[in-house]
């Protein structure tokens, strides 16, 4: 079915936004079809986006890996952490929101009404990977690389400056140890709800001072949320690292 059949979502404007004109317009549509939509719309002519997502995930990782390998001489472990920060679900969801992709999604009524940020971010992250898979299928390596470089690799300076290559708990702990020589500790302040659906409120402390609070469906999730808030409260960016940029004449290995 041609893209004209989906005029209500104006996919041509999405193509313009991402800078890709599809030869097969069905691909950009399919990339935004969530499995739940097909459960309610069995006559819909296209499949869901999970196969495209599978392909896009691999292409995304390879493009980012190639960029880091060609441009930095840092050890493999550090490059692995930087790559993880660029290709993880949180970053992909952030990019999807910047592209304003949410309005183009095909979701079931239940998914459409779900206001959980976590659930929607998961869908958006998968959609970005599916879009990458669709671009690769339709346009090949070079155009896909351009898209990933523009929207995702461009986040690398932010990742390095803000220490986003570390998880929030590790970043806050290492910053605290480096700056003031103390290790944060976490305390559960409150538990609410039944056992199958609990919400935890956790405080993060340095010595006896409470720096921030966080909430989550588990103690670990609440601790991570508290650490994120504490990082913002303190304005800490994580431990300093040497960034070894590769010069044109340097060997790749």
N, C-alpha and C positions, 0 to 999 in steps of 0.2 A: 504494500500500500504506500503511495507516495506521501511526501511530507505535507502536501496540501490538505490531506485529511485531518491534520492536527493543527489547523490554523488558530484554534482557540489558545494554543500555547505559544504560537509565534516562534517556532524553532529557528527561523531565519535570523531573528534578532540574537538568539543564543550563538549561532554560527558566527555572526558578526562580532559578538563580544569576545569569543575565544579565538577569533582569527582563523577559522577553518571552514571552508565551503565543501561540504561532503558531496562526493560523486554519487554515493548511495545514501540518500537522506534517511532511509529507514534505520540506518545504524545509529545515528544520534538519538533517534526516538527510542530505539530498543535499549540504549545505554541508560535510559532513565525510567525503565519499567521495573518496578519492584515486584517480587514474586507475589505479594499479597494482592496486588491489583488484578492479576490474572485469575485468582480464586473467585473474584466477583464479576469478572468480565471475560468469560470463557470464549467469547466470539472475537476477542481482540486478535488481530492478525499477526502480531509479533511475539517473540519469546521474551522472557524476563532477562535481566542484565547479568546474570551470574557467570555465564561463560565469558562474556566480554570483560567482566571484572577480573576473572582468573588470568586472562591474557594481559590486561592492563597492569595488574600488580607486578608481574614479571618484567614488563617493559619499563615501568617506572623505576624499579630497583636497579635495572641495568643502566639506564640513562644516568641516574644519580651516581652510581658506582663509577661509571666511566668518567664523569665530570670530576669527581673527587680524586680519582687515580691520576688523571692528567694534570690536575692543577695544584695538588698538595703533596708534600713529602712526609707528612705525619705518619706515625706507625699505624699498622692495620687496625689495631684495637680502637684508636681514636677515630679513624675514618669510619669504622663500623658504627660507632656511637653517633657520629654526625649524620650518617646515612639514615639510621633509625629515626632520628629526630625529624628528618625531612619527609620520610615516606610513611610515618605512622598515621593512624586514624585521625588523631587530633589535628595534625597539620592538613591532611587531605580535607577534612570537614571545614577547616578554616578557609581553605582555598575555594571550596564549593560555595561557601557563603559569600565570599568576595565576588565570585562570578554570578551570584544570585541564582544559583541552580535550583533552589528549593521549589520555585514556582513552576518548574518544568517537570517535576517528578510525577510519575503515575503511581499512586498509592491507593490502597483500599480505604474505605471510609474510616475503619478503625485506626489505621496508621496515620491518616490525615488528621485525626482528632487527638492523637497522642502528643501531648505537650512536653514530654520528657526530652530535655536537651540531649541527654546521653543517647537515647534511642534514635533521635533524628540525626545526630552527628554520625552515628554508625551507618545509617542509610546514605547520608551525603558522602561520606568517605568512600563507600563502595561505589557510588555513582561516579565519583571522580576517576576511580580506577577503571570503571566500565567505559567512560568517555575516552580515556587513554587507549583502551583496547579497541574502541571503535575507530579512533583516529589512525591507529596503527594498521588496522584491517583495511581502511579506506584509502589512506594516504601514504603509508609506509613509514620508514624509520625517521627520515629527515624532518618531516612535518611534526611527527610525534615528539621528537627531541626538542623542536622549537617550542611546542606547547609546554612541555615539562620544564624547560629552562625558564620560560617566561613566568610561569605561575608557581613553580615549586622550588627549583634550584635558586631562584632569586631570593628565597627566604634564608639562605645560608648565612649571610652577614648577621641577621637577627638571631639565628640559632647560636652562633659563636659568641656574639656580644652578650646575649642574655643567659648563656649557659644552658640553653634548652636541650642540649645533648645529654643532660643528666636528668633523672627523675627528680621531682620536686623535693622529696625527703632527703635524697643524697645531696642535692644542691644546697639546701638549707643547712644541712649538717656540716658539710665541708666549708661553707662560707662562715658559719659560726665558729668553727674550730680555727680557721685561718685568720679571722678578723678579731675575735675576742677570746679565743682559746678555750671555749666551752662547748659541750655537746648538748643539743636540745633533747628534751624528753617529752613524752606524750601522755596525757591522762584523759580517760573517758569521763566526760562531765555529765552526760545524760544518755539514757537509752529510752526510746519510745516505740510503741507499736507491738504487735504480736510477733512471736518468734519467727514466723515465715516472712515477715515484712518489717523488720526493725529499721529504725533510723538512729544512728549514733552521732553524738556531738562530742568532739574531741578537742582539747586544748593543747597547744604546743608551748612549752615553757623553756626558757633559758635561765638556769638556776631556779629562782622562785618567781620570776616575772613571766606572766602569761603574755605571749607575743600575739597570738591569734587563735581563732577557733575554726573548725571545719566540720562539715556534716557529710554523711554517706551511708550507704546501705550495709556497710561492714566497717569494722574498726580500721582496717587498712585503708579503705577508701576515704574515710573521715580524716585519717592522719595525712594522707596525700593532699586532701583539700585544705587542711590546716596549714601544711607546709607551703602551699601555693599562696595562701593569704599572708603568711609570715614573710615570705620573700618580697611581696609587694609592700608590706608594712615597713620592712627594713631597707628596701631598695637594693638588695644584694643580687649579684649576677652570677654567683658561682665562683669556683676557684679559677685562678688565672692559668692559662695554658699557652704554650708556644705554638703559634700558627705558622707552619713552614710552607710558604707558597713556593711552588715550583717555577723557576725561571725557564724561558724557552730552551736554553741550552742544556738544562739538567737532564740526566737520564730518567727514564720512566720507572725503572725497577727500584 
